[in-house]
């Protein structure tokens, strides 16, 4: 039996779920069996891709001959999976796709210095000095007092305490622990100044330091920002990231889906989306990311549950702007999949760790920049000068209509049914990897089918609807060169 291991990692923030006493990383892990139907068929390696004749003058649009709109309606044999498409078709305005070799790279001292310069103005780095068995856990009386006030406000609002990735926790238990911490806390904390140099292997040790990494704080205009650089990539672990996070946030910012919830969130954000996009673009330009362009954005909320009809808490709403790499005028298609899933056969030693996709995004709220995330940067190298052959869209839609329901055949249970609504079909680059190689990949052209999914189940209490309608959910991905069906979670 095969096991699938998924890891979702967004941000490191101050977590009220842990009584606001330590930095945590929001990690979500799951394990599930693969569907019965094997649909991902690797037809050929990237190096065997068919290329266009040297005398061909066909552009991408002329090769694929895609319509402006793709429409379809079909269901599986049981009638429990239904797919409807009324989607705009997006094709890059470029001459052709060239294959690119992709390798990950470590963050450098230059990367860190540039981020510090642009985001903090090279503010002095410092860390608290944590003492073993400190009952206040490094916090001052004023800091703990703020935590108590915030938690008492939340308790007055009613309902059980919740935070993403944690179990429910009684308010009084949390408050009692904070009050005990307050009694033991000093008025001011002891700090140490840092030089901002990445730690060597010999220097790596306590305080969050590790070889090639740093964990520090910078104070800008009276606000503290955590700066975290993690280069800890091994044979079993491929996640690396550079983050800057405003430390007054009570928990992790997480994306919010659902039109009704988003409408309510908009009322809790005073700064306009246009201003956020402008400020984000300015930062990306100053950082020198000439190969990155804005891919879109979405609303975020700090880790509290907001139900329809409830007002979003002021100051707890943000908007995030995503960026993606562009090569030769063609973007790498941005999706919500992070590539953080791996698979291996039980009883076998073979294991290919997940290799997340390159990521860059900034989140703003009414307090300014809340989070900056840069993860798993790429190095690109041309594989060949020739443009690759692309299947006509008529072949792509046949593959989609034949295989879409097979991919999700494992979803329906009992009398439940699932509905997909495809709203956009987009052609762009994607980084794929060999199944057992998480060190080298290839940028290849793929078609993505974006839209929403609704799972409907009848219970004694009535109908239950599970809606997944995020703007960047790609439900099906096809290699544009040979029709291979690709699983974005795995990256192959």
C-alpha positions in Angstrom: 0.0 0.0 0.0 1.2 3.5 -0.8 1.1 6.3 1.7 0.8 10.0 0.8 2.3 12.4 3.2 1.3 16.1 2.9 2.8 19.1 4.6 1.4 22.6 4.4 3.6 25.4 5.7 2.6 29.1 5.5 4.2 31.3 8.1 6.0 31.5 11.4 4.2 33.8 13.8 3.4 34.4 17.4 0.7 31.8 18.3 -2.0 32.5 20.8 -2.8 28.9 20.6 0.3 28.1 22.6 -0.7 30.9 25.1 1.3 33.3 23.0 4.6 32.1 24.5 6.7 30.9 21.6 7.3 31.1 17.9 5.7 28.3 16.0 5.5 27.2 12.4 2.1 26.4 11.1 2.5 22.9 9.8 -0.4 20.7 8.7 0.3 17.1 8.0 -2.0 14.4 6.7 -1.8 10.8 5.5 -4.1 9.2 3.1 -4.1 6.3 0.7 -3.8 7.0 -3.0 -6.9 6.6 -5.2 -7.5 3.1 -6.7 -7.1 4.5 -10.2 -3.5 5.2 -11.3 -3.8 8.2 -13.7 -0.4 9.8 -13.6 1.5 8.2 -16.5 4.9 9.5 -17.3 5.2 9.0 -21.0 8.8 10.3 -21.5 11.5 12.2 -19.7 11.8 16.0 -20.2 15.0 15.4 -22.2 13.0 13.3 -24.8 10.5 16.1 -25.5 9.6 16.6 -29.2 10.7 19.9 -30.6 9.4 22.0 -33.5 11.2 22.0 -36.9 13.8 24.7 -37.2 11.8 26.4 -40.0 8.6 26.5 -38.0 7.2 30.0 -37.4 4.2 28.9 -35.3 3.5 30.9 -32.2 2.1 29.3 -29.1 -1.4 30.4 -29.9 -1.1 29.1 -33.5 0.2 25.7 -32.2 -2.5 25.0 -29.6 -5.4 26.6 -31.5 -7.4 27.1 -28.3 -10.8 28.8 -28.2 -11.4 31.9 -26.1 -13.9 29.9 -24.0 -14.0 26.2 -23.2 -17.4 24.7 -22.3 -18.3 21.2 -21.3 -20.5 19.1 -19.1 -20.0 15.5 -18.2 -20.2 13.1 -15.3 -18.8 9.7 -14.3 -20.6 6.4 -14.7 -22.2 6.5 -11.3 -23.4 10.1 -11.7 -21.8 11.0 -8.4 -19.1 13.2 -9.9 -20.3 16.0 -12.2 -18.0 18.4 -14.1 -19.2 21.6 -15.7 -16.9 24.1 -17.5 -17.6 27.6 -18.8 -14.0 28.8 -18.7 -12.0 31.4 -20.3 -8.8 30.0 -21.9 -5.6 31.9 -21.3 -2.6 31.3 -23.6 0.7 33.2 -23.3 1.5 35.7 -26.0 4.9 34.3 -26.8 6.7 32.5 -29.6 7.2 29.2 -27.8 8.2 27.2 -24.7 11.8 26.1 -24.1 12.6 23.5 -21.5 14.5 24.7 -18.5 16.6 22.8 -16.0 15.6 23.7 -12.4 17.8 23.4 -9.3 17.1 24.7 -5.8 19.7 27.0 -4.2 20.5 28.2 -0.7 19.8 31.6 0.5 22.9 33.7 0.6 24.3 36.5 2.9 23.5 38.8 0.0 19.9 37.7 0.0 19.5 38.4 3.7 21.3 41.7 3.5 19.0 42.9 0.7 15.9 41.9 2.5 17.0 43.6 5.7 17.9 46.8 3.7 14.6 47.0 1.9 12.2 45.8 4.6 13.8 47.1 7.8 16.3 49.8 6.7 19.1 47.7 8.2 17.7 48.1 11.7 19.9 46.6 14.4 19.2 42.9 14.9 18.7 41.6 18.5 17.3 38.7 20.4 15.9 38.2 23.8 18.2 36.3 26.2 16.1 33.3 27.3 17.1 31.6 30.6 16.5 28.0 31.4 13.4 27.3 33.5 12.3 31.0 33.3 8.6 30.9 34.5 7.9 34.0 32.3 9.4 32.4 29.2 11.3 35.5 28.3 8.3 37.9 28.3 8.0 41.1 30.2 5.0 42.2 32.3 3.8 44.6 29.7 3.9 42.0 27.0 2.0 39.4 29.1 -0.5 42.1 30.1 -1.3 42.7 26.4 -1.8 39.0 25.9 -4.2 38.8 28.9 -6.3 41.7 27.6 -6.6 40.2 24.1 -7.6 36.8 25.5 -10.2 38.4 27.9 -11.6 40.2 24.9 -11.9 37.0 23.0 -13.5 35.3 25.9 -16.1 38.1 26.2 -17.0 37.5 22.6 -18.2 34.0 23.5 -17.4 30.6 22.0 -14.6 28.2 22.5 -11.0 29.4 21.9 -9.8 28.2 18.5 -6.6 28.6 16.5 -5.5 26.9 13.2 -3.6 23.7 13.8 -4.6 23.4 17.6 -7.3 21.8 19.6 -9.9 23.8 21.5 -8.5 25.3 24.8 -10.5 26.7 27.7 -10.0 30.4 28.1 -9.7 30.2 31.9 -6.9 27.7 31.7 -5.0 29.9 29.3 -5.6 33.0 31.4 -4.5 31.3 34.6 -1.2 30.4 33.0 -0.7 33.9 31.7 -1.4 35.5 35.1 1.2 33.2 36.7 3.7 34.2 34.1 2.9 37.9 34.7 3.7 37.6 38.4 7.1 36.1 37.6 7.9 38.4 34.7 10.4 41.3 34.8 9.6 44.8 33.7 12.3 44.7 31.0 13.9 41.8 29.2 17.6 41.1 28.7 18.7 41.3 25.1 21.8 40.5 23.0 22.8 42.3 19.7 23.4 40.3 16.6 25.7 41.2 13.6 23.3 39.7 11.0 25.8 37.2 9.7 24.6 33.7 8.8 25.7 31.2 11.3 28.4 28.7 10.4 28.1 25.0 11.4 30.4 25.7 14.3 28.4 28.6 15.5 25.0 27.0 15.1 23.3 26.3 18.4 20.7 27.8 20.7 18.4 30.7 20.2 17.2 29.4 16.8 20.5 29.6 15.1 21.5 26.9 12.7 24.1 26.4 10.0 23.4 28.9 7.2 20.5 30.4 9.0 19.4 33.1 11.4 16.5 33.9 13.8 16.5 37.5 15.0 14.3 40.6 15.8 14.5 44.1 14.2 12.6 47.1 15.6 11.3 49.5 13.0 9.2 52.6 13.9 8.4 51.0 17.3 7.3 47.7 15.8 9.2 44.4 16.2 9.7 42.2 13.2 11.0 38.6 13.4 13.5 37.7 10.7 13.9 34.0 10.0 16.2 32.4 7.4 16.2 28.7 7.2 18.7 26.9 4.9 18.4 23.6 6.6 18.0 21.3 3.5 19.0 17.7 3.8 18.4 14.4 2.0 15.1 14.1 3.8 14.1 17.7 4.1 13.9 20.2 1.2 12.0 23.1 2.7 14.0 26.4 3.0 12.6 29.9 3.5 13.4 33.5 4.4 10.6 35.3 6.3 10.0 38.7 7.9 7.0 38.7 10.2 5.5 41.5 12.3 5.5 40.3 15.8 2.3 41.9 17.1 0.1 39.4 15.3 -1.8 37.0 17.5 -1.5 34.0 15.3 -0.9 32.8 11.7 -2.4 34.6 8.7 -4.3 32.0 6.7 -6.2 32.4 3.3 -10.0 32.7 3.5 -12.3 31.2 0.9 -16.0 31.7 0.3 -17.7 34.8 -1.2 -19.8 35.6 1.9 -16.8 35.4 4.2 -14.6 37.5 1.9 -17.3 40.2 1.7 -17.3 40.4 5.5 -13.5 40.5 5.6 -13.3 43.4 3.2 -15.2 45.5 5.8 -12.4 44.7 8.4 -9.6 46.1 6.1 -9.2 49.8 5.7 -6.3 49.9 3.4 -7.3 49.3 -0.3 -6.2 46.3 -2.3 -4.8 48.7 -4.9 -2.5 50.3 -2.3 -1.4 46.9 -1.1 -0.5 45.8 -4.6 1.3 49.1 -5.2 3.4 48.8 -2.0 4.1 45.1 -2.7 5.3 45.8 -6.2 7.6 48.5 -5.0 9.2 46.2 -2.5 9.6 43.4 -5.0 11.3 45.9 -7.4 13.6 47.2 -4.7 14.6 43.6 -3.9 15.7 43.2 -7.5 13.3 40.4 -8.3 13.3 41.2 -12.0 12.1 37.7 -13.0 9.1 37.8 -10.7 5.7 39.3 -11.5 2.5 39.7 -9.6 0.3 36.6 -10.0 -2.7 37.7 -8.0 -3.9 38.0 -4.4 -6.4 36.8 -1.8 -7.7 37.8 1.6 -6.2 36.4 4.8 -7.3 36.3 8.4 -5.4 35.7 11.6 -6.1 32.2 13.0 -9.6 32.6 14.3 -12.7 31.0 12.8 -15.2 33.4 11.2 -18.6 32.1 10.5 -21.1 33.6 8.0 -22.9 36.6 9.6 -20.1 37.4 12.0 -18.0 40.6 11.6 -14.3 40.2 11.0 -12.3 41.4 14.0 -10.7 44.8 13.2 -6.9 44.5 12.7 -7.1 40.7 12.1 -7.7 40.9 8.4 -5.0 41.1 5.7 -4.6 40.8 1.9 -1.7 38.8 0.4 -0.1 39.4 -3.0 1.5 36.4 -4.7 4.4 36.6 -7.2 5.6 34.0 -9.7 8.7 33.6 -11.9 8.5 34.7 -15.5 10.9 33.3 -18.1 11.0 34.6 -21.7 7.7 36.3 -21.2 5.9 33.2 -19.9 4.9 32.9 -16.2 5.2 29.9 -14.1 1.5 29.3 -13.3 0.7 30.0 -9.7 -1.6 27.6 -7.9 -2.5 26.9 -4.3 -0.6 23.6 -4.4 2.8 24.0 -2.7 4.3 20.7 -3.9 4.7 19.6 -0.3 3.5 16.0 -0.7 5.6 12.9 -1.0 4.9 9.2 -1.4 6.6 6.0 -0.8 5.8 2.3 -0.7 5.4 0.7 2.7 8.2 -1.7 3.6 10.6 -0.1 1.1 13.5 2.1 1.9 13.0 4.3 -1.1 11.7 7.7 -0.1 11.6 10.9 -2.2 11.2 13.9 0.1 8.8 16.7 -1.0 10.4 19.6 -2.9 8.1 22.7 -2.5 7.7 25.0 -5.4 9.3 28.4 -5.4 7.2 30.9 -3.5 7.1 34.7 -2.9 4.3 36.6 -1.3 3.6 39.6 1.0 0.7 40.2 3.3 -0.5 43.6 4.4 -3.0 44.7 7.0 -3.9 48.1 8.5 -0.7 47.9 10.5 1.4 47.8 7.3 3.5 44.9 6.1 2.5 41.9 8.2 4.4 39.1 6.5 7.0 38.6 3.8 7.7 35.0 2.6 10.3 33.8 0.1 10.7 30.1 -0.2 12.8 27.5 -2.1 14.4 29.8 -4.8 15.3 28.3 -8.2 18.3 28.3 -10.4 17.4 28.0 -14.1 19.4 26.7 -17.0 18.4 26.3 -20.6 18.2 22.6 -21.7 17.9 23.4 -25.4 17.4 26.4 -27.7 14.5 24.8 -29.6 10.8 25.4 -28.9 9.0 22.3 -27.8 6.0 20.8 -29.7 2.6 21.5 -28.1 -0.5 19.3 -28.5 -3.5 21.1 -29.9 -6.1 22.1 -27.4 -8.6 19.7 -28.9 -6.4 16.8 -27.6 -6.0 18.5 -24.2 -9.8 18.8 -23.7 -10.3 15.1 -24.7 -7.8 14.0 -22.0 -9.4 16.3 -19.4 -12.9 14.9 -20.2 -11.7 11.3 -20.1 -9.6 11.5 -17.0 -11.0 14.2 -14.7 -13.6 12.0 -13.1 -11.1 9.1 -12.8 -8.8 11.3 -10.8 -11.5 12.0 -8.2 -13.2 8.6 -8.3 -12.2 8.1 -4.6 -14.3 11.1 -3.4 -17.9 9.9 -3.4 -19.1 7.8 -0.4 -22.6 6.4 0.0 -25.1 8.8 -1.6 -22.8 11.8 -1.6 -21.9 13.5 -4.8 -19.2 16.0 -6.0 -19.6 18.9 -8.4 -16.7 20.7 -10.1 -17.1 24.1 -11.8 -14.2 24.9 -14.1 -13.9 28.7 -14.6 -10.4 29.1 -16.2 -8.0 27.0 -18.3 -4.5 28.4 -18.3 -1.3 27.4 -20.2 2.0 28.2 -18.5 5.2 26.8 -17.0 5.3 24.3 -14.1 8.3 22.8 -12.4 8.1 19.0 -12.5 10.5 16.5 -11.0 11.3 12.8 -11.4 9.4 10.6 -9.0 12.6 9.7 -7.0 14.6 12.9 -7.5 14.0 15.9 -5.4 17.2 17.7 -6.4 16.8 18.6 -10.1 13.6 19.4 -12.0 12.4 20.8 -15.3 10.2 23.7 -16.3 7.7 22.4 -18.7 4.5 23.7 -20.3 1.2 22.6 -18.7 -2.5 23.3 -18.9 -4.3 23.9 -15.6 -8.0 23.7 -15.0 -9.1 26.2 -12.3 -12.4 26.4 -10.5 -14.4 25.2 -7.5 -15.4 21.9 -6.0 -18.5 21.2 -3.9 -19.0 17.9 -2.0 -22.6 17.3 -1.0 -23.6 14.7 1.6 -27.0 13.9 3.0 -27.2 13.3 6.7 -30.0 12.9 9.2 -29.5 16.5 10.2 -29.8 17.6 6.6 -27.5 18.5 3.7 -23.8 19.2 4.3 -21.8 21.0 1.7 -18.0 21.1 1.7 -17.0 23.9 -0.6 -13.4 24.5 -1.9 -13.6 27.7 -4.1 -10.2 29.3 -3.6 -9.1 31.4 -6.6 -6.0 29.4 -7.2 -7.3 25.8 -6.9 -6.1 23.8 -10.0 -8.1 20.6 -10.1 -6.4 19.1 -13.1 -3.0 19.6 -14.8 -1.9 18.2 -18.1 1.6 18.2 -19.7 1.1 20.3 -22.8 3.7 18.4 -24.8 2.5 14.8 -24.5 -0.8 14.8 -22.5 0.7 13.3 -19.3 -1.6 13.9 -16.3 0.4 15.6 -13.5 -0.3 15.7 -9.8 0.7 19.1 -8.5 0.8 18.0 -4.9 3.6 15.5 -5.8 5.2 17.6 -8.5 5.2 14.9 -11.2 
